[in-house]
Every structure is written in C-alpha cells, then in structure tokens.
Amino acid sequence: MITYLKSGKSAEDVAEADAKVRTTVEHILADIEKRGDAAVRELAEKFDGHAPEKMRLTEDEIQAAISKVSESDLDDIRFAQAQVRNFAEKQKECLQDLEVETMPGVILGHKNVPVNSVGCYVPGGKYPMVASAHMSVLTAKVAGVKRVLASAPPHEGGPHPAIVAAMHMAGADEIMVLGGIQAVGAMALGTETIGAVDMLVGPGNMFVAEAKRQLYGRVGIDLFAGPTETLVIADDSVDGEICAVDLLGQAEHGPTSPAALLTNSRALAEATMAEIERQLTILPTADIAREAWENYGAVILCDTVDEMVEEADRMAYEHVQVMTEDPDYFADNMTNYGALFLGPRTNVSFGDKVIGTNHTLPTKKAARYTGGLWVGKFMKTCTYQKILTDEASALVGSYCSRLCAIEGFAGHGEQANIRARRYGGSNVPPYGIVEKT
C-alpha cells in the first residue's frame, strides 16, 4: 500500500497555474512575431532590466567577458566540457549510417544528418547555469550543427562572464544576452536582426518551457524541460541526512521544483523530514528550497520494492537518485525516468555539472515517451532508396500496383504501373492515366 506522509500542491492547483503561464506566453510570442526587435527590446527591459541596442555580442565583447573569468574557473570549465564532449562523441559513434540490399537490386539506407541551426537557451535567473552551455552548445557542435546561436539572461546589467566563456569554449557561433520568453521567441521566430533557427534546446523555468511547447512545430525542440524534478528512492541502507541533502540540493533550483522521497522505511521517511527541517535553518538557499519543499515536496511510503518501482514509473520524474541495497534492481526494472543516479556515491549534482551525461532532461512526466538531450537529438535520421535493375523495379512495381488498387489510389498505382511496363514489359493496365508514346 502506498501512503503519502507529505504531499505537494494538488493537480488542480498546478493546472490552474499552468493555464496562467500559457496565456502569458501566448501573448508575448504573438507580440514578438508582430513587432520583432522592438518587442524583444521592450520585453528585455521589462524582465531582464537590460536591453542593449545590439543583442548579439561582438568578438571583442566576448573576449572582454572571458577576461573577467579566473584561470582556475576556466580550467574547471575545460574539465567539465571534456567530460561532456567525450560522452557525446561516444554516443555519436553509436549512430551509424546504413545501406543494405534488401533484395536483389533494391538498396535501402539511412543517413544521420545534423540539423542546420540550433538555438541554445542557457538559464540565468537567480543562478547562472554555466553547465547548460556545455550540455547544449557543445553537444550540438559534436553532432555537426553548422550554426549554434546561444542566449542567456544578463547578469548584473551585462553578459555573465563565465556563461559567455562556456558558450564560446563550447563552440557557439553567435552569443546573445537575452533571457526568458523573449530569448526563445526571438530565436525561433526571428527578428530583423536575429536569424531564426531550426531547433530550440535547453532547460528553463515554466515560462521558457511553455514557450518551447507553443513554438513546437514552427521549430523543433529537444523536449519539455521545465522546473527541475528530483526523486530520491531510498531504503534503510542510507540515512536521513544524505536523503535530505539530495532533496534540498535540487529543491533550491526554484520555488516550483518538486522533490520527493520514495521509501519502504517509515523510520527513514521520518528521519529525512526532520533532517530537512534542520538543514533549512542553515542552508544558504533555504528561502527558495523551503518554498519548493513546502509546496511541491512529497514523502511516499511503500510496502515493497516492487511497489516502489511501480510508483516511480508512475511519477516519471526527471532525476531519480537510487540509494538502496540493490540500486541495479531499479535500473533493470524502471522504464520512466530522465536520468538515473545509482548508489550513494553519485548524485544529481554530478550529472548537472560535470560527470558527462547531459543534464537537459524531460519533466512533467515526459519521461514516459522521451529521454534527455543527447547528440542524437540534433540528428535527423533520413532514409533513401534506389533500385539498380529493371527486374527489381518491375517486381516491386507489380506488388505496389496491386496494393494501391486495394486502397483506391489510382495515381499511386500508375506510378507503379509505368515502371512495370517500362522495365518489365508488363501488361499492367493503367488506372485511366495513359503513358505518352
């Protein structure tokens, strides 16, 4: 039996908040599409407090920003990017082009073709998410994307030096100082001075996530990556202190970030809740983490390990930290998650910042149908076909003709018939379309 010792906001309350966000985003995107740069600058002034005449940084401005970053910080960024690059390159090696002769004279294949242009959003808000530059810009470049436009909100009235450094080192072709809906809207829709992209990627707050959702179709997107979610699955092999650290470590992302504990130990559940209260008295980011925990936190008690697996799959959270006697059991049996962090030696922060896996992951149960951002998200697997012999064309044409007749597609059928007649001498009758002689 599943028992909620603590629960967050109701589904109805969340849906009501989502509806307000949808309306706000819809109006802003319509304004950007109508008025272009003028709308973007007004929105930047309103929400970012910074609206330069030229939103794209020059090479001199990029170098000036990088010069403000200490060499030790640059070394740390280089280390993180090396891990992300290495894993992305290994992932790309798994994407093989294919060409096969499926029957004599018939060649089928596919090619993995990079998207031509991508807009990468790097969150800035209260926390400048330097790591998001690695995850999006660098991964796109490993995939072979020709044009990468990266954008992040201003910090203290100008570009954030470390974010600009990370974007530049990752290979961004253009860098903008622009945040929120106005950033993703400008990149997707284009303005007088900002060239539109083919795809949007990167995490963000609820407004950025909703903007990407509304823009999907006009451009491609990686996935719906809204406020961070973390699920800690634990048993009595660990203690309340480490569970509380891992929950609050992600709750500090923002006041709408869900953090949940799923356990089969009532003693651990109660110890974790008590430890959370203690840590909230000393955590420097407690103001945000407390609001997230009080409104979106949950503690769920299960009777069995299998019940824990079932509930975790139902929740389909973005990050799933497993600290149990047998964490591999969850890896072997769970199907719905953004990323797994197996055992107490690792944690979500490693994945967020440095270990090499991508931190842009599905939220709001999107893990039921998609994984996170990876090099393959920037690739289109495009098929092709060719027929090398007259005999193969006639054979396929005869089958195709009869299948088209079943469906009543006369034009499709004649495409098959003309090949059968020309290449096989077949006497297949046309469907009212006579070949010229």
Secondary structure, DSSP 8 states (H G I E B T S, - for coil): --EEEE--S-HHHHHHHHHHHHHHHHHHHHHHHHHTHHHHHHHIIIIIS---S--B--HHHHHHHHTTS-HHHHHHHHHHHHHHHHHHHHHHHT---EEEEEETTEEEEEEEEE-SEEEEE---SSS--HHHHIIIIIHHHHHT-SEEEEEE--BTTB--HHHHHHHHHHT-SEEEE--HHHHHHHHHH--SSS---SEEE----HHHHHHHHHHBTTBEES----S--EEEEE-TTS-HHHHHHHHHHHHTT-TT--EEEEES-HHHHHHHHHHHHHHTTT-TTHHHHHHHHHHH-EEEE-SSHHHHHHHHHHH--SEEEEESS-HHHHHHH----SEEEESTT--HHHHHHTSSS------TTGGGT-----GGGGEEEEEEEEE--HHHHHHHHHHHHHHHHHHT-HHHHHHHHHHHHHHH------SS-----
